[in-house]
C-alpha cells in the first residue's frame, strides 16, 4: 500500500493546474446512461473514483474510450473521454462495485428513467457519517417509482415510466438533487424540485443535460423546474474546475507561505472558503489565468468557520482549514453541520503536535508555533489531504499512510506539490 513522505518547511512557489472536479465528473458520467448517443466529457480527472465508476458503467453496457494526448500536452492535463450506452444490458448495480463508492448509487436514477427498473446495492464510501439514501428514494417515489428493499438492494420499478411531480426536500441534499434532476429529464410532464442544492456541480450537470436536450430552468437556485422529454441525445461538455482542489492548495499556500497561481481555478465556485483563507492572512487574487494565493511573512490569523451548503463554507474543505488553523496565532472554532462524523482527522493532526478539543459539532483549535513530523494515517479523502497540508509546514519528516484515499480525489498531488518546491514523494511498498 502506497505512502507519501513529506519533509516540511518549504514555501510553495510556482503554478498548480486545477483538475476537473471529481464531484461534477461522477454525476456527468452517470448521465451517459440516460441516452443511447455519445456523451463526450472533456477535462475529466484521472482519479481512482473515476476508474471505479467506469467499471460500474461498463457493467450496464456503457462503452468507454479515451482520446490520446495532444502535442505539447502534459500528463497532468485533463483527459477527454467518450461514453456511449447504446443499449442497457444490465439494470443491476452489484454490491461488490457500489460498495466502494457512494456516488455510484446514483445510477438508479437514469436506469429507472430509461429502462423502468433498477436494482442497486445500498452504497458504501467514506465513513464520515450515515449519509442515508432516504431522500434520494423519496424523490424517485414522488416521480412514481415503486421502491422496495430486498437483501441489501434497492429495487425500483416504474413499468409505465416516471411522472413529473413536486419534490420538496426537507433539507438540502446534493445527491438527492442529482438523482431528482436526472430522473426528471425523462419523466412525463413537469417536475419542480424545491430546496434543491445550489452547488456548482449541480449546475454543471444541468448544463450538460441541457446540451443533451433536457429542458431545465433554475439550476443554481433553490427551485429547479424540469420539463420531461421523450429522449435525450449526445453532447460534448467540459467538466468545471475542482473547487475543493482549489481550496485545498490555497490553504496549503497559506500554511507554508509562498506564491502559487492555481491555474484554471474559478473564485466564484468557492468564495466563502477563499474569504476564510484571506481572513487567515493570505492574499487571494483572481487573475486571467486562475487564482493567485500568496503569503509572505506575517502570522496565520485564527478564523471561525461553519460548514454550510453552497454558497457557504464547504464541508469538503473543513479538514484542510483545520490543518491551517493548527498554526494560527490564537484559537479558532470550526463547526461541522453537514456530516456528524467528520472529525476523524483530529487525532492524526494531534500526532503532529496540534492542540484541538472537540465539543459536539465544534472543534476548538488552539494554534501552536511548531508542528513536528510523525507517521500518520488517512481516514477518509479530505482528512488525508489535511495531513498533507499540516506536514508541509511541520518540522522534519511525515509519512502519510493509506493514501489510496488521496487517490480517490486528488490527481497527481505529489507531482503538483513537488513542482512548487515541496519535498514530497510517493513510496510504494514492495509486493
VOPAGU-2260 file (C-alpha; in pm, 1 decimal, decimal comma):
REM VOPAGU-2260
SITE   aa  ch    i         X         Y         Z
SITE  UNK   A    0       0,0       0,0       0,0
SITE  UNK   A    1     149,6     334,5    -105,8
SITE  UNK   A    2     256,1     605,6     137,1
SITE  UNK   A    3     356,6     968,7      91,8
SITE  UNK   A    4     671,5    1108,5     252,0
SITE  UNK   A    5     687,0    1482,8     318,7
SITE  UNK   A    6     967,9    1689,6     467,6
SITE  UNK   A    7     814,8    2019,3     573,0
SITE  UNK   A    8     938,4    2374,9     596,3
SITE  UNK   A    9     948,3    2485,9     233,4
SITE  UNK   A   10     727,2    2762,7      92,1
SITE  UNK   A   11     525,4    2673,4    -216,7
SITE  UNK   A   12     619,0    2869,7    -528,0
SITE  UNK   A   13     501,0    2819,0    -885,5
SITE  UNK   A   14     190,1    2704,5   -1068,3
SITE  UNK   A   15     -58,7    2427,6    -993,4
SITE  UNK   A   16    -305,4    2330,9   -1268,3
SITE  UNK   A   17    -650,1    2264,2   -1122,5
SITE  UNK   A   18    -810,7    1942,6   -1244,0
SITE  UNK   A   19   -1170,0    1882,5   -1341,4
SITE  UNK   A   20   -1399,8    1847,5   -1042,1
SITE  UNK   A   21   -1449,7    1494,2    -915,6
SITE  UNK   A   22   -1785,5    1589,2    -766,3
SITE  UNK   A   23   -1901,5    1711,6   -1106,6
SITE  UNK   A   24   -1738,2    1436,2   -1311,9
SITE  UNK   A   25   -1916,2    1147,8   -1139,2
SITE  UNK   A   26   -2278,7    1259,8   -1199,4
SITE  UNK   A   27   -2184,1    1368,2   -1552,7
SITE  UNK   A   28   -2052,9    1019,4   -1625,2
SITE  UNK   A   29   -2367,1     863,3   -1478,2
SITE  UNK   A   30   -2579,8    1085,3   -1704,5
SITE  UNK   A   31   -2444,6     887,6   -2001,6
SITE  UNK   A   32   -2694,7     615,6   -1906,8
SITE  UNK   A   33   -2981,3     847,9   -1999,4
SITE  UNK   A   34   -2913,7     832,5   -2373,1
SITE  UNK   A   35   -2812,7     589,7   -2646,2
SITE  UNK   A   36   -2596,7     860,3   -2804,8
SITE  UNK   A   37   -2235,7     951,6   -2731,7
SITE  UNK   A   38   -2154,9    1180,7   -2440,0
SITE  UNK   A   39   -1808,4    1336,4   -2459,0
SITE  UNK   A   40   -1660,6    1475,8   -2138,3
SITE  UNK   A   41   -1353,7    1697,3   -2152,3
SITE  UNK   A   42   -1124,5    1782,1   -1858,4
SITE  UNK   A   43   -1213,1    1457,7   -1679,4
SITE  UNK   A   44    -968,7    1396,2   -1392,6
SITE  UNK   A   45    -760,2    1080,7   -1361,5
SITE  UNK   A   46    -883,4     954,9   -1026,7
SITE  UNK   A   47    -949,8     620,4    -861,8
SITE  UNK   A   48   -1319,6     708,4    -826,1
SITE  UNK   A   49   -1345,2     785,7   -1198,4
SITE  UNK   A   50   -1189,9     449,2   -1277,5
SITE  UNK   A   51   -1424,6     269,7   -1038,3
SITE  UNK   A   52   -1730,6     438,9   -1189,3
SITE  UNK   A   53   -1607,5     347,7   -1536,8
SITE  UNK   A   54   -1621,0     -19,9   -1437,1
SITE  UNK   A   55   -1970,7      20,7   -1294,0
SITE  UNK   A   56   -2097,4     190,1   -1610,4
SITE  UNK   A   57   -1933,8     -80,7   -1820,8
SITE  UNK   A   58   -2133,8    -337,0   -1624,8
SITE  UNK   A   59   -2450,5    -164,9   -1750,6
SITE  UNK   A   60   -2331,0    -160,9   -2112,2
SITE  UNK   A   61   -2158,3     176,8   -2146,1
SITE  UNK   A   62   -1872,0     180,8   -2396,3
SITE  UNK   A   63   -1579,7     398,2   -2285,5
SITE  UNK   A   64   -1287,9     539,6   -2485,0
SITE  UNK   A   65   -1017,7     796,6   -2409,6
SITE  UNK   A   66    -859,0    1037,9   -2655,5
SITE  UNK   A   67    -482,0    1025,5   -2684,3
SITE  UNK   A   68    -264,4    1312,5   -2570,2
SITE  UNK   A   69    -232,0    1615,1   -2795,8
SITE  UNK   A   70     100,9    1766,8   -2893,9
SITE  UNK   A   71     251,9    1968,4   -2610,4
SITE  UNK   A   72       1,6    1838,6   -2356,5
SITE  UNK   A   73     146,3    1741,6   -2018,7
SITE  UNK   A   74      47,9    1433,9   -1823,2
SITE  UNK   A   75    -144,8    1646,2   -1572,8
SITE  UNK   A   76    -382,0    1778,3   -1838,6
SITE  UNK   A   77    -741,7    1657,1   -1809,4
SITE  UNK   A   78    -848,8    1369,2   -2031,1
SITE  UNK   A   79   -1125,5    1359,2   -2289,4
SITE  UNK   A   80   -1349,0    1053,6   -2268,2
SITE  UNK   A   81   -1639,8     928,2   -2474,6
SITE  UNK   A   82   -1926,3     737,4   -2312,3
SITE  UNK   A   83   -2191,8     559,5   -2515,3
SITE  UNK   A   84   -2476,2     346,8   -2378,0
SITE  UNK   A   85   -2636,9     228,0   -2699,6
SITE  UNK   A   86   -2813,7     -43,7   -2501,9
SITE  UNK   A   87   -2851,0    -102,0   -2129,2
SITE  UNK   A   88   -2754,4    -467,5   -2087,1
SITE  UNK   A   89   -2799,6    -494,1   -1710,3
SITE  UNK   A   90   -3010,8    -286,0   -1471,2
SITE  UNK   A   91   -2842,6    -431,0   -1160,7
SITE  UNK   A   92   -2556,3    -246,0    -990,7
SITE  UNK   A   93   -2396,0    -512,7    -769,6
SITE  UNK   A   94   -2271,9    -475,0    -415,0
SITE  UNK   A   95   -1909,1    -550,2    -499,2
SITE  UNK   A   96   -1898,7    -241,1    -721,0
SITE  UNK   A   97   -2134,2       5,0    -550,0
SITE  UNK   A   98   -1994,9     -62,2    -201,2
SITE  UNK   A   99   -1665,8     101,1    -298,2
SITE  UNK   A  100   -1807,8     442,9    -381,2
SITE  UNK   A  101   -2123,7     609,0    -255,7
SITE  UNK   A  102   -2189,4     825,0    -563,8
SITE  UNK   A  103   -2227,0     514,0    -778,7
SITE  UNK   A  104   -2567,3     461,9    -617,2
SITE  UNK   A  105   -2692,6     749,3    -834,5
SITE  UNK   A  106   -2708,3     515,5   -1136,8
SITE  UNK   A  107   -3052,5     424,8   -1001,4
SITE  UNK   A  108   -3193,4     746,8   -1149,8
SITE  UNK   A  109   -3103,8     705,3   -1518,7
SITE  UNK   A  110   -3168,7     330,3   -1506,5
SITE  UNK   A  111   -3527,0     364,1   -1386,9
SITE  UNK   A  112   -3587,9     671,8   -1604,0
SITE  UNK   A  113   -3472,2     500,0   -1922,1
SITE  UNK   A  114   -3548,1     133,5   -1851,4
SITE  UNK   A  115   -3834,2     147,3   -1599,3
SITE  UNK   A  116   -3643,1     -64,4   -1349,8
SITE  UNK   A  117   -3325,2     -71,4   -1144,4
SITE  UNK   A  118   -3172,7    -293,0    -878,8
SITE  UNK   A  119   -2891,0    -112,9    -699,6
SITE  UNK   A  120   -2696,3    -215,0    -391,9
SITE  UNK   A  121   -2712,6      13,2     -91,1
SITE  UNK   A  122   -2396,1     223,7    -108,5
SITE  UNK   A  123   -2059,1     243,2      63,3
SITE  UNK   A  124   -1796,3     518,8      55,6
SITE  UNK   A  125   -1609,8     724,1     316,2
SITE  UNK   A  126   -1704,9     658,1     678,2
SITE  UNK   A  127   -1776,0    1023,2     761,0
SITE  UNK   A  128   -2141,8     987,1     854,4
SITE  UNK   A  129   -2453,9     789,6     779,9
SITE  UNK   A  130   -2546,9     983,6     464,4
SITE  UNK   A  131   -2872,2     789,3     418,2
SITE  UNK   A  132   -3030,6     744,6      76,1
SITE  UNK   A  133   -3384,0     801,1     203,6
SITE  UNK   A  134   -3415,2    1145,0      40,8
SITE  UNK   A  135   -3296,5    1006,1    -292,8
SITE  UNK   A  136   -3557,3     733,1    -276,3
SITE  UNK   A  137   -3824,9     980,9    -167,7
SITE  UNK   A  138   -3756,4    1181,0    -484,7
SITE  UNK   A  139   -3798,0     872,5    -703,5
SITE  UNK   A  140   -4117,9     775,6    -523,2
SITE  UNK   A  141   -4257,3    1123,9    -584,2
SITE  UNK   A  142   -4192,2    1062,5    -954,5
SITE  UNK   A  143   -4398,1     742,6    -939,6
SITE  UNK   A  144   -4136,6     475,5    -875,6
SITE  UNK   A  145   -4219,7     178,7    -654,3
SITE  UNK   A  146   -3932,0     124,9    -412,1
SITE  UNK   A  147   -3856,0    -195,9    -222,3
SITE  UNK   A  148   -3551,7    -303,6     -19,7
SITE  UNK   A  149   -3456,6    -663,7     -85,5
SITE  UNK   A  150   -3147,4    -831,4      63,6
SITE  UNK   A  151   -2941,0    -512,0      76,0
SITE  UNK   A  152   -3056,4    -389,5    -264,7
SITE  UNK   A  153   -3290,8    -107,7    -358,2
SITE  UNK   A  154   -3531,6    -234,8    -621,6
SITE  UNK   A  155   -3706,1      44,1    -812,4
SITE  UNK   A  156   -3983,0     -13,6   -1065,1
SITE  UNK   A  157   -4177,4     218,2   -1293,6
SITE  UNK   A  158   -4302,6      -1,8   -1578,7
SITE  UNK   A  159   -4515,3     279,7   -1723,8
SITE  UNK   A  160   -4243,4     539,9   -1685,8
SITE  UNK   A  161   -4188,2     818,9   -1436,9
SITE  UNK   A  162   -4432,1    1107,6   -1399,0
SITE  UNK   A  163   -4347,4    1469,8   -1328,7
SITE  UNK   A  164   -4420,9    1583,5    -972,8
SITE  UNK   A  165   -4337,7    1828,4    -695,5
SITE  UNK   A  166   -4031,6    1720,3    -495,9
SITE  UNK   A  167   -3978,4    1910,2    -171,8
SITE  UNK   A  168   -3655,9    1814,5       4,7
SITE  UNK   A  169   -3673,4    1867,6     384,1
SITE  UNK   A  170   -3303,3    1953,5     381,2
SITE  UNK   A  171   -3050,0    2037,9     112,4
SITE  UNK   A  172   -2906,8    1723,7     -45,5
SITE  UNK   A  173   -2662,0    1725,9    -334,6
SITE  UNK   A  174   -2709,4    1356,0    -408,3
SITE  UNK   A  175   -3086,6    1388,0    -389,8
SITE  UNK   A  176   -3082,0    1683,7    -628,6
SITE  UNK   A  177   -2861,6    1495,3    -875,9
SITE  UNK   A  178   -3094,4    1194,7    -866,7
SITE  UNK   A  179   -3411,6    1401,8    -898,4
SITE  UNK   A  180   -3264,1    1605,2   -1183,4
SITE  UNK   A  181   -3155,5    1304,3   -1388,9
SITE  UNK   A  182   -3475,6    1110,0   -1330,3
SITE  UNK   A  183   -3697,6    1407,0   -1413,7
SITE  UNK   A  184   -3540,6    1467,2   -1754,9
SITE  UNK   A  185   -3720,2    1161,5   -1897,9
SITE  UNK   A  186   -4032,8    1178,7   -1680,7
SITE  UNK   A  187   -4367,1    1259,6   -1840,5
SITE  UNK   A  188   -4471,0    1614,3   -1754,1
SITE  UNK   A  189   -4313,1    1880,3   -1537,7
SITE  UNK   A  190   -4112,5    1829,1   -1219,9
SITE  UNK   A  191   -4038,5    2104,6    -970,0
SITE  UNK   A  192   -3756,7    2043,3    -721,1
SITE  UNK   A  193   -3788,0    2258,3    -409,1
SITE  UNK   A  194   -3498,4    2323,2    -166,7
SITE  UNK   A  195   -3261,7    2199,5    -436,8
SITE  UNK   A  196   -2887,8    2200,4    -377,2
SITE  UNK   A  197   -2721,3    2507,3    -527,7
SITE  UNK   A  198   -2372,9    2359,9    -553,8
SITE  UNK   A  199   -2182,9    2439,0    -876,4
SITE  UNK   A  200   -2165,0    2068,0    -956,8
SITE  UNK   A  201   -2546,5    2056,6    -975,7
SITE  UNK   A  202   -2537,8    2346,6   -1218,8
SITE  UNK   A  203   -2271,6    2168,0   -1423,6
SITE  UNK   A  204   -2488,3    1857,1   -1450,0
SITE  UNK   A  205   -2788,8    2068,8   -1550,7
SITE  UNK   A  206   -2581,8    2244,9   -1817,5
SITE  UNK   A  207   -2471,2    1911,8   -1965,2
SITE  UNK   A  208   -2823,4    1766,1   -1955,5
SITE  UNK   A  209   -2949,8    2078,6   -2133,2
SITE  UNK   A  210   -2693,1    2022,8   -2409,9
SITE  UNK   A  211   -2832,6    1668,0   -2436,1
SITE  UNK   A  212   -3181,1    1808,0   -2495,0
SITE  UNK   A  213   -3323,4    1832,4   -2142,4
SITE  UNK   A  214   -3546,7    2127,0   -2054,6
SITE  UNK   A  215   -3422,3    2263,5   -1722,8
SITE  UNK   A  216   -3457,3    2603,6   -1563,0
SITE  UNK   A  217   -3348,9    2736,0   -1224,2
SITE  UNK   A  218   -3031,6    2531,4   -1173,0
SITE  UNK   A  219   -2813,8    2716,6    -923,4
SITE  UNK   A  220   -3118,3    2832,2    -728,8
SITE  UNK   A  221   -3326,5    2658,6    -462,6
SITE  UNK   A  222   -3603,4    2577,7    -713,4
SITE  UNK   A  223   -3534,6    2378,4   -1029,5
SITE  UNK   A  224   -3802,1    2307,0   -1290,2
SITE  UNK   A  225   -3766,5    2021,1   -1538,2
SITE  UNK   A  226   -3998,0    1961,0   -1830,7
SITE  UNK   A  227   -3958,6    1596,7   -1925,8
SITE  UNK   A  228   -3868,8    1491,4   -2280,1
SITE  UNK   A  229   -3912,9    1160,3   -2459,0
SITE  UNK   A  230   -3541,5    1104,5   -2516,3
SITE  UNK   A  231   -3205,1    1270,6   -2481,7
SITE  UNK   A  232   -2925,3    1296,4   -2736,6
SITE  UNK   A  233   -2549,7    1319,8   -2725,3
SITE  UNK   A  234   -2337,5    1617,6   -2625,6
SITE  UNK   A  235   -1987,1    1741,9   -2555,4
SITE  UNK   A  236   -1920,0    1905,6   -2219,5
SITE  UNK   A  237   -1613,1    2025,0   -2026,5
SITE  UNK   A  238   -1606,5    1941,4   -1654,9
SITE  UNK   A  239   -1578,9    2255,1   -1441,1
SITE  UNK   A  240   -1259,9    2309,1   -1235,0
SITE  UNK   A  241   -1243,6    2141,3    -894,7
SITE  UNK   A  242   -1328,8    2395,3    -624,9
SITE  UNK   A  243   -1222,8    2155,8    -347,6
SITE  UNK   A  244    -880,8    2103,5    -503,2
SITE  UNK   A  245    -857,1    2481,1    -548,9
SITE  UNK   A  246    -936,1    2544,9    -183,2
SITE  UNK   A  247    -700,8    2270,4     -68,6
SITE  UNK   A  248    -399,6    2417,2    -248,2
SITE  UNK   A  249    -497,5    2770,5    -144,3
SITE  UNK   A  250    -486,9    2654,9     218,7
SITE  UNK   A  251    -154,8    2478,0     159,4
SITE  UNK   A  252      -0,3    2803,9      35,1
SITE  UNK   A  253    -148,4    2993,8     328,9
SITE  UNK   A  254       2,2    2728,9     559,0
SITE  UNK   A  255     355,2    2721,3     414,5
SITE  UNK   A  256     389,8    3071,3     273,5
SITE  UNK   A  257     488,5    3135,3     -85,1
SITE  UNK   A  258     325,8    3238,6    -411,7
SITE  UNK   A  259     125,7    2998,7    -629,6
SITE  UNK   A  260    -101,7    3051,8    -929,2
SITE  UNK   A  261    -386,3    2798,6    -925,4
SITE  UNK   A  262    -428,1    2766,2   -1299,8
SITE  UNK   A  263    -783,2    2740,7   -1429,9
SITE  UNK   A  264    -938,0    2796,0   -1086,4
SITE  UNK   A  265   -1257,9    2997,4   -1051,6
SITE  UNK   A  266   -1300,8    3202,5    -735,5
SITE  UNK   A  267   -1679,4    3220,0    -776,8
SITE  UNK   A  268   -1702,9    2846,5    -709,5
SITE  UNK   A  269   -1567,6    2875,9    -353,1
SITE  UNK   A  270   -1577,2    3240,7    -249,4
SITE  UNK   A  271   -1666,3    3163,0     113,9
SITE  UNK   A  272   -1359,5    2941,5     151,6
SITE  UNK   A  273   -1129,0    3190,3     -19,6
SITE  UNK   A  274   -1264,2    3464,2     206,2
SITE  UNK   A  275   -1163,9    3249,9     505,9
SITE  UNK   A  276    -815,4    3199,1     359,9
SITE  UNK   A  277    -784,1    3576,8     314,0
SITE  UNK   A  278    -901,6    3637,4     670,0
SITE  UNK   A  279    -629,8    3396,1     787,5
SITE  UNK   A  280    -362,7    3625,6     641,6
SITE  UNK   A  281    -308,2    3515,5     281,7
SITE  UNK   A  282    -363,8    3731,8     -24,5
SITE  UNK   A  283    -606,0    3582,4    -275,8
SITE  UNK   A  284    -642,6    3749,8    -617,3
SITE  UNK   A  285    -834,8    3637,3    -927,0
SITE  UNK   A  286    -630,3    3666,0   -1245,9
SITE  UNK   A  287    -696,0    3586,8   -1610,1
SITE  UNK   A  288    -524,2    3250,6   -1572,9
SITE  UNK   A  289    -680,9    3148,3   -1244,1
SITE  UNK   A  290    -643,9    3241,1    -876,5
SITE  UNK   A  291    -315,6    3353,1    -718,6
SITE  UNK   A  292    -252,7    3285,6    -349,7
SITE  UNK   A  293      38,8    3438,7    -160,8
SITE  UNK   A  294     156,3    3467,2     198,1
SITE  UNK   A  295     494,5    3623,3     251,6
SITE  UNK   A  296     560,0    3680,2     619,2
SITE  UNK   A  297     308,6    3767,7     885,4
SITE  UNK   A  298     128,2    3528,6    1117,5
SITE  UNK   A  299    -161,8    3298,4    1034,5
SITE  UNK   A  300    -467,5    3453,3    1197,8
SITE  UNK   A  301    -740,9    3247,6    1369,0
SITE  UNK   A  302   -1071,1    3237,3    1181,4
SITE  UNK   A  303   -1402,5    3081,7    1285,4
SITE  UNK   A  304   -1594,8    2889,4    1017,5
SITE  UNK   A  305   -1916,2    2686,0     997,8
SITE  UNK   A  306   -1971,8    2437,1     717,7
SITE  UNK   A  307   -2287,8    2501,3     515,8
SITE  UNK   A  308   -2439,7    2410,1     181,1
SITE  UNK   A  309   -2325,2    2625,1    -111,5
SITE  UNK   A  310   -2260,0    2917,6    -118,2
SITE  UNK   A  311   -2139,0    2867,4     240,2
SITE  UNK   A  312   -1808,3    2717,5     354,7
SITE  UNK   A  313   -1782,8    2362,9     207,0
SITE  UNK   A  314   -1772,7    2062,8     436,1
SITE  UNK   A  315   -1517,1    1912,4     195,3
SITE  UNK   A  316   -1268,9    2184,8     298,0
SITE  UNK   A  317   -1326,1    2165,1     672,9
SITE  UNK   A  318   -1038,1    1926,5     746,0
SITE  UNK   A  319    -795,0    2126,9     532,3
SITE  UNK   A  320    -888,6    2453,0     702,6
SITE  UNK   A  321    -846,9    2289,2    1041,4
SITE  UNK   A  322    -492,1    2195,4     942,5
SITE  UNK   A  323    -426,9    2559,5     856,0
SITE  UNK   A  324    -567,0    2675,4    1189,0
SITE  UNK   A  325    -330,8    2448,9    1384,1
SITE  UNK   A  326     -61,3    2712,3    1318,8
SITE  UNK   A  327    -279,1    3019,3    1377,1
SITE  UNK   A  328    -182,8    3274,3    1641,3
SITE  UNK   A  329    -485,3    3215,7    1862,1
SITE  UNK   A  330    -794,6    2998,0    1896,0
SITE  UNK   A  331   -1034,7    2924,2    1610,4
SITE  UNK   A  332   -1370,7    2748,0    1613,9
SITE  UNK   A  333   -1470,1    2513,1    1334,0
SITE  UNK   A  334   -1828,0    2389,8    1335,1
SITE  UNK   A  335   -1931,3    2093,3    1117,7
SITE  UNK   A  336   -2304,4    2094,3    1036,8
SITE  UNK   A  337   -2317,6    1860,7     734,9
SITE  UNK   A  338   -2167,4    1528,0     848,2
SITE  UNK   A  339   -2175,7    1404,4    1206,8
SITE  UNK   A  340   -1852,7    1204,7    1197,0
SITE  UNK   A  341   -1614,4    1430,6    1009,1
SITE  UNK   A  342   -1358,2    1499,9    1279,4
SITE  UNK   A  343   -1162,6    1175,5    1244,7
SITE  UNK   A  344    -856,4    1369,0    1129,3
SITE  UNK   A  345    -828,1    1541,1    1469,2
SITE  UNK   A  346    -637,8    1259,4    1640,0
SITE  UNK   A  347    -394,3    1234,0    1348,4
SITE  UNK   A  348    -328,6    1610,6    1347,1
SITE  UNK   A  349    -261,4    1576,7    1720,4
SITE  UNK   A  350      20,4    1334,1    1635,3
SITE  UNK   A  351     191,4    1626,7    1462,1
SITE  UNK   A  352     152,6    1843,1    1772,2
SITE  UNK   A  353    -179,7    2014,0    1706,3
SITE  UNK   A  354    -393,9    2124,1    2001,4
SITE  UNK   A  355    -758,9    2053,4    1920,5
SITE  UNK   A  356   -1052,8    1998,9    2153,1
SITE  UNK   A  357   -1386,7    1863,6    2036,0
SITE  UNK   A  358   -1715,6    1987,6    2177,5
SITE  UNK   A  359   -2006,5    1822,9    1996,0
SITE  UNK   A  360   -2013,8    1952,1    1638,5
SITE  UNK   A  361   -1741,9    2211,3    1708,7
SITE  UNK   A  362   -1363,4    2182,7    1712,7
SITE  UNK   A  363   -1168,1    2437,9    1914,5
SITE  UNK   A  364    -824,0    2472,2    1755,8
SITE  UNK   A  365    -550,6    2639,1    1959,3
SITE  UNK   A  366    -269,9    2730,2    1722,9
SITE  UNK   A  367      82,7    2615,6    1807,6
SITE  UNK   A  368     412,6    2772,0    1698,3
SITE  UNK   A  369     554,9    2445,5    1565,1
SITE  UNK   A  370     425,9    2118,1    1421,5
SITE  UNK   A  371     661,6    1820,8    1410,5
SITE  UNK   A  372     660,9    1541,2    1157,6
SITE  UNK   A  373     534,6    1196,0    1252,7
SITE  UNK   A  374     375,9     887,2    1096,5
SITE  UNK   A  375       3,2     948,8    1039,8
SITE  UNK   A  376    -284,3     758,7     882,8
SITE  UNK   A  377    -550,2     884,2     643,4
SITE  UNK   A  378    -907,3     804,9     749,9
SITE  UNK   A  379   -1101,2     947,8     454,7
SITE  UNK   A  380   -1046,7    1150,1     138,6
SITE  UNK   A  381   -1046,7    1504,7     276,4
SITE  UNK   A  382    -890,9    1408,5     609,8
SITE  UNK   A  383    -594,1    1258,8     426,8
SITE  UNK   A  384    -511,4    1580,6     242,9
SITE  UNK   A  385    -540,4    1781,3     565,3
SITE  UNK   A  386    -248,7    1574,3     693,5
SITE  UNK   A  387     -52,1    1664,0     382,4
SITE  UNK   A  388    -114,7    2035,8     443,4
SITE  UNK   A  389      -0,3    2006,6     804,2
SITE  UNK   A  390     304,4    1803,5     703,0
SITE  UNK   A  391     413,9    2068,1     451,9
SITE  UNK   A  392     462,3    2311,6     741,1
SITE  UNK   A  393     588,5    2063,1    1002,2
SITE  UNK   A  394     948,3    2027,3    1109,8
SITE  UNK   A  395    1106,1    1706,0     985,9
SITE  UNK   A  396     957,0    1407,9     809,2
SITE  UNK   A  397     594,6    1297,2     796,8
SITE  UNK   A  398     477,1     968,9     645,5
SITE  UNK   A  399     110,7     966,1     541,5
SITE  UNK   A  400     -19,3     608,8     530,0
SITE  UNK   A  401    -324,7     470,5     346,1
SITE  UNK   A  402    -301,4     727,9      67,1
SITE  UNK   A  403    -545,4     535,5    -150,4
SITE  UNK   A  404    -796,2     778,9      -0,9
SITE  UNK   A  405    -599,9    1063,9    -161,2
SITE  UNK   A  406    -600,6     890,4    -498,9
SITE  UNK   A  407    -979,4     891,8    -494,7
SITE  UNK   A  408    -997,3    1270,6    -514,9
SITE  UNK   A  409    -662,2    1434,9    -589,9
SITE  UNK   A  410    -491,8    1394,3    -925,5
SITE  UNK   A  411    -108,1    1385,3    -925,1
SITE  UNK   A  412     -92,9    1550,3    -581,6
SITE  UNK   A  413     273,5    1478,1    -514,2
SITE  UNK   A  414     374,4    1589,9    -864,7
SITE  UNK   A  415     180,8    1916,0    -837,2
SITE  UNK   A  416     326,7    1995,5    -496,1
SITE  UNK   A  417     674,8    1879,6    -595,6
SITE  UNK   A  418     673,0    2117,4    -892,7
SITE  UNK   A  419     615,0    2401,4    -643,2
SITE  UNK   A  420     921,0    2338,1    -422,6
SITE  UNK   A  421     765,7    2088,5    -178,6
SITE  UNK   A  422     982,5    1797,9     -61,4
SITE  UNK   A  423     730,8    1522,0    -125,3
SITE  UNK   A  424     748,1    1173,4    -273,5
SITE  UNK   A  425     534,3     864,0    -306,8
SITE  UNK   A  426     669,5     548,8    -150,6
SITE  UNK   A  427     545,4     221,2    -295,5
SITE  UNK   A  428     558,9     -80,2     -69,3
SITE  UNK   A  429     708,2    -387,7    -232,7
SITE  UNK   A  430     477,4    -676,7    -308,0
